[in-house]
Every structure is written in C-alpha cells, then in structure tokens.
C-alpha cells in the first residue's frame, strides 16, 4: 500500500522562491504599517492578528465603537492603497 504523505513528497523547486516572496511581502507590509498612525496600527493589528472585535477594541480604547471602526476602515483603505503602490494586494 502506498501512502500519500505530504512529508514524503519531494519539496517543490519553487518552494524557496515562494517563501522568499512571502517574506518580502511581510517586510513590505511591516514597513507600510509603520507609516500609519499609532492608533491605526493598533486597530489593524488588533483586528487581523489578535482577531479582536470592534466592540473589544472600543472597550480597550475607551472610544465609541462607530468612531473606532470608521478609523479602522480609513486605515485599511490607506494600507491597501500603499500596498498597491508597492505591488502587493491585500
């Protein structure tokens, strides 16, 4: 019986290039995040990396949820625009 084990298959010759490309995209994204205001950075990191809800972010910040989410949406628009300028898509 032949097992189809992912670990036993040879690595794709494109794997190092794909990994390098992902690493470069992460570096560019970090640099772009650094160009945002601190509150905008906090909102994006909280929503996407810590999977916090708008309600949780509002409670932590003490700001009204709607105001905070408006800021988040504008920050994401800015981040997407900057990413496109760098050849990335979010």
N, C-alpha and C positions, 0 to 999 in steps of 0.2 A: 504494500500500500504506500502510495506517495503522498506525503503531507505537503500542503501548500502553506508553508510557514514563511511569513514575511521576512523574518530574520535570516532564513537560509537562502534567500534570493540575493544575487549579487546587487550591489548598490548601482544605481543609475549613474552613468558617466556625467549626467547633468547635475547630480546632487550637489557637488561642491559649488557650482555656479549658482544654483538656486539658493543655497544657503548664504552665499556671499551677497546675492541680490537682496535677500530678505534683511540681512544685517545692515546693508547700506540704507535700505528703506527705513529701518528702525532708527538709524543715526540721523537721517534727514528729518524724520518725524519728531525726534527729540529736539533737534535744533529749531524746528518750526514751533513746537510747543514753547520753547524758551523765548520766542518773540511775542508771545501773548502776555497779557497782563496776569499777575499772580492769581487773581480770582478766577479768570478764565481757565488758566492751567489747572487749578484745583477742581473746577467743575468738570472738566473733560476727564481728568484722571479719576475723579470720584465716580463718574458715571460709567466709564469704559473699563477701568482696571479694577475698581473695587465694587462695581455693579451696584452702586447706591441709587436709590430712587430720588426723584425730585423732592419728595417730602423729607427724606433723610438729610439731603443736602441743605434744605431750608432750615430744618431744625438745628443742624450743626452751625450754620452761618448766622442764624437769627434774622435772616432776610425773608420777606414774603416769597412763597413758592413761585408765584407767577413771575415776579421780578427776576428771580434767580434763573428760571427756565428761559426767560427772554434773553438773559445774558448768555446762558449756555448755547442757545440756538445761534446767536450772533457770533459767538466764539467758534462754533463748529463751521459756520459759513466762512469765517476768516481763515480757519485752518484748512478747509477744503480748497479755498482759492489759492492759498500759498502752496499747498501740496501740488495742485495742478501746475503752478508755475515751475515747480521742481520736477515735474514729470511723474508724479505719483497720483494715484486715485484712491480716495477714501470711501 
